[in-house]
Amino acid sequence: MYEQNRLQRVAPILRHYGVEPNFVEDLGKVQKIYSNKGVFALKKIDPKQGGEFVRYVQSLYQKGYNRIVPIFPTLDGRYAVLHENELYYLMPWLINEINEISYERHHQLFRELARLHTLSASEIKISKEDRSEHYEKTLLEREKEQEFLTGFMEACELREYLSPFELMFVLSYNDISMALNYSINKLKDWYEKTKDHEKARIVTVHGKISTDHFLYDDRGYGYFSNFERAKEGSPLHDLLPFLSRTLKTYPKRSEECIEWIYTYLKYFPLRDDEMLLFQSYFAHPGAVVRAAETYFKNPYSHNERKILHHYQKQYWLLKNTEYVLSRMEEIERQKQEAKLQAQAQEEQQGGAQN
């Protein structure tokens, strides 16, 4: 009976595609459709996202980017069907079975993300006033966080006995403060470099980069899916959330994360100002500061063990991020030294010839 109900629910939608369902597998927002014309994925999305979603996908196709899971048009040419106040679109069901290890899957994902950003890149005008306003607002937020950290630390120093949370905060204070100062300094460097610029680079941002949204066909080619959150913006809007989710784990030295970043940069190099902004936002210890603020505002309204565990996880994220950034700083310094050394050798050779 349940299976019959599922068939009855999707049949009116699939009729627009000339598809007759034989069996439906319910996978949440996605229905796996076995039909007279093959196996399909029927995806439900918010109607408010529908127009923009279709526009971005069509725009990417026009620019030559085809590594998107194909969206089938209806018999009358539409790319989505509105049914009972929900929007649906139809895609082929990709096998998504590959023999490659996760390491290679991530490298392919970042290569494709770089190609997506390259083909969709353009420049927009930004007034000096808007840039200055963004800088001042962000700097003010960072400075308020600095004041809070200092105030909480001073309050802890006045206590004779510290709670477990307060002890953890005191022990981690220097690391948080250093990360925040690093973030602020990179933000200041970015503004100093760009305050007279009137343009900025934007790309089509996927909106939720994930290995779950990077699917493989039977030939081993990878395709992005789930473009419902696509928008125009800085490439950092794709990079930073993915890296943050990846590094939100137990303490580790994530060399693979560094490799993914440099795989991306090989195909889509960030400009100097973009790199400064990347470093500033990546280093920002916002999650651990918010956890400390939550406790500070009302220390007796929380389960101490639970909020301490949450704080510890955010602190681990900070330390994991710190390692990646320090390795990137080292790599960039080595590249710069190698460049200067090569220039010096060229000058020596030129002097010898003269």
C-alpha positions in Angstrom: 0.0 0.0 0.0 2.8 2.4 0.9 4.5 1.7 -2.4 1.3 2.3 -4.3 0.9 5.7 -2.6 4.5 6.7 -3.6 3.7 5.8 -7.2 0.5 7.8 -7.1 2.3 10.8 -5.7 5.1 11.0 -8.4 3.0 9.8 -11.4 1.4 13.3 -12.1 4.8 14.9 -11.9 6.5 12.3 -14.2 3.7 12.6 -16.7 5.2 16.0 -17.7 8.3 14.1 -18.8 6.5 11.2 -20.6 7.8 8.8 -17.9 5.8 6.0 -16.3 7.1 4.9 -12.9 7.3 1.2 -12.0 8.9 1.5 -8.6 9.9 4.4 -6.3 12.6 4.3 -3.7 12.2 7.1 -1.1 15.5 8.8 -0.2 14.2 11.9 1.5 14.2 14.9 -0.8 15.3 12.6 -3.7 13.1 9.9 -5.1 14.8 7.1 -7.1 12.5 6.3 -10.0 12.5 3.0 -11.8 10.5 3.6 -15.0 9.8 2.5 -18.5 12.6 4.8 -19.7 15.3 3.9 -17.2 16.3 5.0 -13.7 15.9 8.7 -12.7 16.4 10.9 -9.7 13.4 13.2 -8.9 14.5 16.0 -6.6 12.1 18.3 -4.6 13.2 21.9 -3.9 11.7 25.1 -2.4 9.8 26.9 -5.1 11.5 30.2 -4.0 14.8 28.8 -5.1 13.5 27.4 -8.4 13.9 30.3 -10.7 17.5 31.2 -9.6 18.5 27.6 -9.6 17.5 27.0 -13.2 19.0 30.3 -14.3 22.4 29.5 -12.9 22.5 26.0 -14.3 21.6 27.3 -17.8 24.2 30.1 -17.5 26.9 27.6 -16.7 25.9 25.4 -19.6 26.1 28.5 -21.9 29.6 29.2 -20.6 30.8 25.8 -21.5 30.6 24.1 -18.1 29.0 20.8 -18.4 30.0 18.9 -15.3 26.6 19.4 -13.8 24.3 16.4 -13.4 21.9 17.0 -16.4 18.5 18.3 -15.7 15.8 16.9 -18.1 13.3 19.3 -19.6 9.6 18.5 -19.6 7.8 17.7 -22.8 6.9 21.4 -23.1 10.5 22.6 -22.4 10.3 23.5 -18.7 13.2 22.5 -16.3 11.0 22.0 -13.3 7.4 21.1 -12.4 5.3 22.8 -9.7 3.1 20.3 -8.0 1.1 20.8 -4.8 3.2 23.9 -3.9 6.5 22.0 -4.3 9.0 22.2 -7.2 10.5 19.1 -8.7 13.2 18.5 -11.3 14.3 15.3 -13.0 17.9 14.0 -13.4 19.5 10.8 -14.6 20.4 8.4 -11.7 24.2 8.3 -11.6 25.7 5.0 -10.4 28.3 6.9 -8.3 30.4 3.7 -7.8 34.1 4.4 -8.3 37.2 2.4 -7.3 39.2 5.5 -6.4 40.1 6.3 -2.8 38.6 9.3 -1.1 41.9 11.1 -1.6 41.5 11.2 -5.4 37.8 12.0 -5.2 38.6 15.2 -3.3 41.3 16.1 -5.8 38.8 15.7 -8.7 36.2 17.8 -6.8 38.6 20.7 -6.3 39.8 20.5 -9.9 36.2 20.7 -11.0 35.4 23.5 -8.6 38.4 25.5 -9.9 37.1 25.0 -13.5 33.6 26.0 -12.5 35.0 29.2 -10.9 37.3 29.9 -13.9 34.5 29.6 -16.5 32.0 31.7 -14.5 34.4 34.4 -13.3 33.6 38.0 -14.0 34.3 41.4 -12.4 31.8 43.7 -10.7 32.1 47.4 -9.7 32.4 48.1 -6.0 32.5 51.6 -4.7 35.2 52.7 -2.3 32.4 53.6 0.1 30.9 50.1 0.1 34.4 48.5 0.5 35.2 50.8 3.4 31.9 50.2 5.0 32.4 46.4 4.8 35.9 46.8 6.3 34.9 49.0 9.1 31.9 46.8 10.1 34.0 43.6 10.0 36.9 45.3 11.9 34.5 46.6 14.6 33.1 43.0 15.1 36.6 41.6 15.5 37.6 44.3 18.0 34.4 43.6 20.0 35.5 40.0 20.1 38.9 41.0 21.4 37.3 43.1 24.1 35.1 40.2 25.2 38.1 37.8 25.3 40.1 40.2 27.4 37.1 40.9 29.7 36.4 37.1 30.2 40.0 36.4 30.9 40.2 39.2 33.5 37.1 37.9 35.2 38.6 34.4 35.4 41.8 35.8 36.9 39.8 37.3 39.7 38.2 34.0 40.7 39.6 31.9 43.4 38.1 28.7 41.9 37.5 28.2 38.2 34.7 26.0 36.7 35.9 23.4 34.2 34.7 25.6 31.4 36.6 28.6 32.7 39.7 26.6 33.2 39.5 25.4 29.6 39.0 29.0 28.4 42.0 30.2 30.4 44.2 27.5 28.9 43.1 28.2 25.4 43.0 32.0 25.6 46.4 32.7 24.1 45.6 30.5 21.0 42.3 32.2 20.5 43.7 35.7 20.9 46.6 35.0 18.5 44.2 33.6 15.9 41.9 36.7 16.2 44.9 39.0 15.9 46.1 37.2 12.8 42.6 37.5 11.3 42.5 41.2 12.0 46.0 41.9 10.6 45.2 40.1 7.4 41.9 42.0 7.1 43.9 45.3 7.5 46.4 44.2 4.9 43.5 43.4 2.5 41.9 46.8 3.0 45.2 48.6 2.6 45.8 46.7 -0.7 42.3 47.2 -2.1 41.0 50.5 -0.6 41.4 52.2 -4.0 40.1 49.4 -6.1 36.7 49.8 -7.7 36.3 46.2 -9.0 36.2 42.7 -7.5 36.1 39.3 -9.0 33.0 37.1 -8.5 32.2 33.6 -9.7 29.2 31.3 -9.7 29.2 29.8 -6.3 27.9 26.3 -5.9 26.7 27.0 -2.4 27.2 23.6 -0.7 30.3 21.9 -2.0 30.5 18.3 -0.6 31.6 14.9 -1.8 28.0 13.9 -1.4 27.1 16.4 -4.1 29.9 15.3 -6.5 28.7 12.2 -8.3 30.3 9.8 -10.8 28.8 8.3 -13.9 29.6 4.8 -15.3 32.6 6.3 -17.2 34.2 7.7 -14.0 33.4 11.3 -14.8 32.5 13.5 -11.8 29.5 15.9 -11.8 28.2 18.5 -9.4 24.7 18.1 -8.2 22.5 20.1 -5.7 22.9 23.6 -7.3 19.8 24.9 -5.4 22.0 27.3 -3.4 24.0 28.6 -6.4 24.7 32.4 -6.4 27.2 34.9 -7.5 29.9 35.7 -5.0 33.5 35.4 -3.9 35.1 31.9 -4.6 35.7 31.9 -0.8 32.0 31.2 -0.3 32.7 27.7 -1.6 36.1 27.1 -0.2 35.7 28.2 3.4 32.6 26.3 4.5 34.0 23.0 3.0 37.3 23.4 4.8 35.6 24.3 8.0 33.4 21.2 7.9 36.4 19.0 7.0 38.6 20.4 9.9 35.8 20.2 12.5 37.2 17.0 14.0 39.7 15.7 16.5 43.1 17.4 16.5 45.1 16.5 13.5 47.7 17.8 11.0 45.6 17.8 7.9 48.1 17.6 5.1 45.4 16.4 2.7 43.5 19.7 3.3 46.6 21.6 2.2 46.9 19.4 -0.9 43.2 20.1 -1.8 43.7 23.9 -1.5 46.8 23.8 -3.7 45.0 21.6 -6.2 42.4 24.3 -6.5 44.9 27.1 -6.6 46.8 25.4 -9.4 43.8 25.7 -11.7 42.2 28.9 -10.2 44.9 31.0 -8.5 43.6 33.5 -6.0 44.7 37.1 -6.4 46.8 38.6 -3.7 43.9 40.5 -2.2 41.7 37.3 -2.4 44.4 35.3 -0.6 44.5 37.9 2.2 40.8 37.8 2.7 40.9 34.0 2.6 43.5 33.9 5.4 41.6 36.5 7.4 38.2 34.6 7.3 39.8 31.2 7.5 41.7 32.1 10.7 38.8 33.9 12.4 38.0 31.9 15.6 34.4 32.9 15.5 32.9 29.6 16.5 35.0 29.2 19.7 34.4 32.9 20.6 30.6 32.4 20.3 30.8 29.3 22.5 32.6 31.3 25.1 30.1 34.1 24.9 27.2 31.7 25.3 28.7 30.5 28.6 29.8 33.9 29.8 26.3 35.4 29.5 24.7 32.8 31.7 27.1 30.2 33.1 24.5 28.5 35.3 21.9 27.9 32.6 23.9 25.2 30.8 24.9 21.6 31.2 28.6 22.2 32.0 29.8 19.0 30.5 27.8 19.5 27.3 28.9 23.1 26.7 32.5 22.3 27.6 32.5 19.5 25.0 31.0 21.9 22.4 33.7 24.5 23.2 36.5 21.9 23.0 35.3 20.9 19.5 35.4 24.5 18.3 38.9 24.9 19.8 40.1 21.8 17.9 38.8 23.4 14.7 40.8 26.5 15.5 44.0 24.4 16.1 43.4 22.3 12.9 42.9 25.5 10.9 46.0 27.1 12.5 48.1 24.2 11.2 46.8 24.5 7.7 47.4 28.2 7.6 50.9 27.9 9.1 51.8 25.4 6.4 50.4 27.6 3.7 52.5 30.5 5.0 55.6 28.3 4.9 54.8 27.1 1.4 54.3 30.6 0.1 57.5 31.8 1.8 59.4 29.0 0.1 57.9 29.8 -3.2 58.9 33.5 -2.8 62.4 32.6 -1.8 62.8 30.3 -4.8 61.5 33.0 -7.0 64.0 35.5 -5.6 66.8 33.0 -5.9 66.0 32.3 -9.6 66.0 36.1 -10.3 69.3 36.5 -8.6 70.8 33.7 -10.7 69.5 35.2 -13.9 71.1 38.6 -12.9 74.4 36.9 -12.2 74.3 35.0 -15.5 73.5 38.3 -17.3 76.4 40.1 -15.5 78.8 37.3 -16.4 77.9 37.4 -20.1 78.4 41.2 -20.1 
